[in-house]
Amino acid sequence: MFASNRFRLTITRPFIFFSVIMLLKSYLAWMVIFDDIIPWRPLITEIPFIWLVFSLIEWFASKRKMAAYMTVNLLLTAIFFAAIMYYKYYGVIVTYHALEQVNQVTAVSNSVFSLMDPYFLLIFTDIIVLFVLFWRSDRIKTWKQKHSKKGRRSFASTMFVISLVICLFQILPNRASMNETVKAQEMGILNYEAYTIFQKDDTELADAKSINQDEVNKLKGITPVSTPAYQGVAQGKNVIIIQMESFQQFLINLKLDGQEVTPVMNKLANESLYFPNFFQNVGQGNTSDAEFVVNTSFYIPPRGAAAQHYADKQLPSLPKMLKKDGYQSATFHTNVVEFWNRGEMYKALGFDQYYDKAFFGEPDKIFFGSSDEVLYTKTAEQLKKMSDSGNPFYAQVISMTAHHPFTIPESKHKMTLPERYEGTFVGDYIRSQNYADYALGQFIEQLKKDGIWDNSLVIVYGDHLGLPIYSLDNKDKELMKEIYGRDYVSADMINIPLMIHGEGYIEPEVMEPIGGQVDILPTISNLTGVSLDDQLHFGQDLLNQKDYNLLPERYYLPSGTFINNTTLFMPGNTFEDGTLHPLPHTSQEATKASRDEFDRALKLLHLSDSYLRRLPEHSSK
């Protein structure tokens, strides 16, 4: 009886009571975010930080001690919940830097919360229950009054020092880890969040003299070609870039029970230079990052969206490059131009004109703006006017209807899904891409009627992944396994198609070289014959550099990740404990990656960052 009473007394002390609650929440977050959890790992990584904070409450709080515990409980719960939801959407560990994008996250809240399993909400159960009991239960009120005094200072001091030492022991040895997810697992989520707050960005910029095209070419393994293939075949032609929302490579030639999912894109692939081994280079800015990379041939920033970090810079760009040869330029997107700071970004890129929601209005609205059908109809009308002006144009067209969470209205359903796909995330994705394909077909037909198609260089590619592995439940994973005939992996996730079409002057061919969005600008330069001599770029001409490519990746995959001809390499704490993943066209036995490639990939990113940060600011007028 004595032992039972003593245990009850101990467990009801706020310090212990809330420690147990927070430990359970730690395990919930770890189950969602990390693989292969060692059972004792959350205990030794998360509890010390929790005790560090609780010790301060015991030291300083008295009358409002229970309120302090409840406030800290709510704050730490919010951090764990944010980590869960952010990981399910982006596949990375959230940090305070995400507050810079809070307005964007709010705008895509439907997408984020579509990924929420009901059991995630269990993390808030104690808060709701305790809040109610504090108002209605006399026993809880008595418990609250009983513990509304400062704790023993000797206990608080001892726990604070011990907890601080353990936290530092978790943080300091793991600071150099390349892989952010591994770093968070080794440190603990709460320690990792604290570390990112106090971490100083002490990266020195590269020497300006070392940032030149020869150095980039050397790091990339590029050998200049004296007589480039396809050079100038599209000289004087219009340039139309169509960026397909969330469009992944596996959709090309996919049939479900004999039903073609993307017949328009399939036909286009058969009539174009088609690159199946092509990969995204985007980060947190997603679609806007794709716009940045394609139009500049630079890499995204270490964190955040390019449109927020580089929109004030005088950026070398595709619109400016083509303008030297008399091109007019415009970009078309049905969302508001303020989303991802696009208005400033378009100014920095040098577009003559942008068309956003103010131009397209909101007829046939889906998600953020008008449907792809409205986008393409009104864009085609504007392109006809630009064509009639007599000068060639560069037009960037950003599709959007097939946006996460892919739940398009029934009126837009153009295919009947097999029963096993109905009501699934994968099924919704496929159906939305089938609609996007249908709308694209209408656009192409209109361009042909207007006489624009035959006089244009048309580039079509996916902007970024649509089906993150970490967002799929077991049913979705089984469907993806059915589609691929094997497990769906990270290399598949970031694999997007690229098609380059020139009616009558570019012969169709399946192009096997590895490429990324960063390579589009130099490839267009070769095709149009527009010089890149004075424009630094980090991509390569995919039509003349076929033997090798080195593609650094950021954000969706750990820092230090890169792609070469056969392999997606992901580091662990360092290069030495990294993992080799075959690209979709290769086998595990063929994978290889070297320390030299790892070092060169990191240096390429550093040179890009350094160059962009040194660029002068553009005029705000």
Secondary structure, 3 states (H helix, E strand, C coil): CHHHHHHHHHHCCHHHHHHHHHHHHHHHHHHHHCCCCCCCHHHHHHHHHHHHHHHHHHHHCCCCHHHHHHHHHHHHHHHHHHHHHHHHHHCCCCCHHHHHHHHHHHHCHHHHHCCCCHHHHHHHHHHHHHHHHHHHCHHHHHHHHHCCCCCCHHHHHHHHHHHHHHHHHHHHHHCCCCCHHHHHHHHCHHHHHHHHHHCCCCCCCCCHHHCCHHHHHHHHCCCCCCCCCCCCCCCCCEEEEEEECCCCHHHCCCEECCEECCHHHHHHHHCCEEEEEEECCCCCCCHHHHHHHHHHCCCCCCCCCHHHHCCCECCCCHHHHHHCCCCEEEEECCCCCCHHHHHHHHHHHCCCEEECHHHHCCCCEECCEECHHHHHHHHHHHHHHHHHCCCCEEEEEECCCCCCCCCCCHHHCCCCCCHHHCCCHHHHHHHHHHHHHHHHHHHHHHHHHCCCHHHEEEEEEECCCCCCHHHCCHHHHHHHHHHHCCCCCHHHHCEEEEEEEECCCCCCEECCCCEEHHHHHHHHHHHHCCCCCCCCCCCCCCCCCCCCCCEECCCCCCCCCEECCCEEEECCCCCCCCEEEECCCCCHHHCCCCHHHHHHHHHHHHHHHHHHHHCCECCCC
